[in-house]
Amino acid sequence: MFNMTIQPPKTYIFIDSANIIFGAKSTGRWKVDFKKLYDYLIQKYHAEKIFYYTGIHQGLPKDIFLIEDLEKIGYIVRNKELKFIRQHPLRFRVRCPKCNYSWNNKFSRPPVGKANCDVDLTLDVLKEISHFNRAIFMSGDGDFLPLYQYLESKGIVLGIISESKITAQLIKRHFKERFSDLLSIKKQIS
């Protein structure tokens, strides 16, 4: 007879930190407890490796402490220096309701910090592809769809966890029942 043992999936998890942090903020301003998240991912998916991609501001000690804390928990942290992108000021026309006089108003906006870790995440996935047969991505970024499709063509089983409101529609359509809303695990990870 044939030995029909089923091998458990070798699971790697890839976390786009901006997606998780902004996802939690956009659904009621709650915070993710990264130790609870790690424990949840290990227990639920039996993850062998959990990668965490984030931007840091070199001058901020809190960013350095966060990375050290995440590494102590067990995450494999990939970080990039934040680049601050200047935003165009908001301009609009204001009209006085009493005298009908109008004028232009301009409000400056603070720069936005971006790390752009998408390429780093993709590169790690491709470097590690021979070591896993299931991948869970915590990102709703539609730019990752070609990567997901490539992995599926190689027989890799995929799942997505992201906040539904900020997840690209094409990701939700593609993954259907393999898409989990971040809010569905809020109690376990906050």
C-alpha positions in Angstrom: 0.0 0.0 0.0 0.9 3.6 -0.5 2.0 5.7 2.4 -0.6 8.5 2.2 0.6 10.9 5.0 -0.5 14.4 4.5 2.2 16.9 5.2 1.0 20.0 7.2 1.4 23.2 5.3 4.6 25.2 5.8 3.3 28.6 6.4 5.1 32.0 6.1 3.3 35.2 7.0 4.1 38.6 5.5 2.9 41.7 7.3 2.7 45.2 5.7 2.7 47.2 8.9 1.1 50.3 7.4 -1.9 48.2 6.3 -2.4 46.8 9.8 -1.8 50.1 11.7 -4.0 52.2 9.4 -6.6 49.4 9.2 -7.0 49.4 13.0 -7.2 53.2 13.1 -9.8 53.3 10.3 -12.1 51.0 12.2 -12.4 52.7 15.5 -8.9 53.8 16.5 -7.9 50.6 18.2 -4.3 49.3 18.5 -2.9 46.0 17.5 -1.1 44.2 20.4 1.9 42.7 18.4 2.5 40.0 21.0 -1.1 38.9 20.8 -1.0 39.1 16.9 2.1 36.9 16.8 0.6 34.3 19.2 -2.6 34.3 17.1 -0.7 33.8 13.9 1.4 31.0 15.3 -1.6 29.2 16.9 -4.1 29.7 13.9 -1.7 29.0 11.0 1.3 27.2 12.7 3.5 29.8 11.0 7.1 29.0 10.8 8.2 32.6 10.0 6.5 35.9 10.3 8.0 38.8 8.4 7.1 42.4 9.4 7.8 45.3 7.1 7.8 48.8 8.4 9.2 52.3 8.0 11.2 54.0 10.7 12.4 57.5 11.4 16.1 57.2 12.3 15.9 60.0 14.8 13.1 58.5 16.9 14.1 56.1 19.7 10.5 54.8 19.9 11.0 53.3 16.4 14.2 51.6 17.4 12.6 50.2 20.6 9.6 49.0 18.6 11.8 47.0 16.2 13.8 45.5 19.1 10.5 44.5 20.8 9.1 42.9 17.7 12.3 40.9 17.2 12.2 39.7 20.8 8.6 38.5 20.2 9.8 36.5 17.2 9.1 38.6 14.1 11.6 38.9 11.3 11.7 42.7 10.9 12.5 44.5 7.7 12.6 48.2 8.0 13.3 51.1 5.8 14.0 54.8 6.5 10.8 56.8 6.1 10.8 59.3 3.2 8.8 62.4 3.9 6.7 63.6 0.9 5.5 67.1 0.8 1.8 67.5 0.2 0.3 70.2 -1.9 -1.6 72.7 0.2 -5.4 72.6 0.1 -6.8 75.6 -1.8 -10.4 76.6 -1.9 -12.6 79.5 -2.5 -14.4 81.0 0.6 -17.5 83.2 0.3 -19.0 85.4 3.0 -22.7 84.5 3.4 -23.5 88.1 4.5 -21.7 90.3 2.0 -21.0 87.8 -0.8 -17.3 88.8 -0.9 -15.1 85.8 -1.8 -11.4 85.1 -1.5 -9.0 82.2 -2.0 -7.8 80.4 1.1 -4.8 78.0 1.4 -4.0 75.6 4.2 -0.7 73.9 4.3 -0.6 70.1 5.2 2.2 68.3 7.0 4.5 66.0 5.0 3.5 62.3 4.8 6.0 59.6 5.8 6.2 56.7 3.4 8.5 53.6 3.6 7.5 51.8 0.4 8.4 48.3 1.6 6.4 46.6 -1.2 9.5 45.7 -3.2 11.3 44.4 -0.1 8.3 42.2 0.8 8.1 40.9 -2.8 11.8 40.1 -2.9 11.7 38.2 0.4 8.7 36.2 -0.8 10.6 35.2 -4.0 13.8 34.4 -2.1 11.8 32.2 0.4 9.4 30.6 -2.1 11.0 27.2 -1.9 10.6 27.0 1.9 6.8 27.4 2.2 3.7 26.1 0.5 1.2 28.4 2.2 1.5 32.2 2.6 -0.7 34.6 4.6 -0.4 38.2 3.7 -1.6 41.0 6.0 -2.1 43.6 3.3 -5.0 44.7 1.2 -2.8 46.6 -1.3 -3.9 45.8 -4.9 -0.4 46.2 -6.2 0.4 42.7 -4.7 -2.2 40.9 -7.0 0.4 40.0 -9.6 2.6 38.5 -6.9 -0.4 36.6 -5.5 -1.3 35.2 -8.9 2.3 34.1 -9.5 2.4 32.3 -6.1 -0.9 30.6 -6.9 0.5 29.4 -10.3 3.3 27.7 -8.3 0.8 25.9 -6.2 1.1 28.0 -3.1 -2.0 28.3 -1.0 -2.7 32.0 -0.1 -4.8 33.9 2.4 -5.3 37.6 3.0 -6.0 39.4 6.3 -6.7 43.1 6.0 -9.2 45.8 7.0 -12.0 45.5 4.5 -12.5 49.3 4.1 -8.9 49.9 2.9 -8.6 46.6 0.9 -8.6 46.9 -2.9 -11.8 45.5 -4.4 -9.9 43.3 -6.8 -8.2 41.6 -3.9 -11.5 40.9 -2.1 -13.0 39.6 -5.4 -10.0 37.4 -6.2 -9.7 35.9 -2.7 -13.4 35.7 -1.7 -13.6 33.2 1.2 -9.8 33.3 1.6 -10.0 37.0 2.6 -10.4 37.7 6.3 -11.4 41.1 7.6 -9.0 42.4 10.3 -12.0 43.3 12.4 -12.9 39.7 12.7 -9.9 39.0 14.8 -9.9 42.3 16.8 -10.7 40.6 20.1 -7.8 38.2 19.7 -5.2 40.8 18.7 -6.0 44.1 20.6 
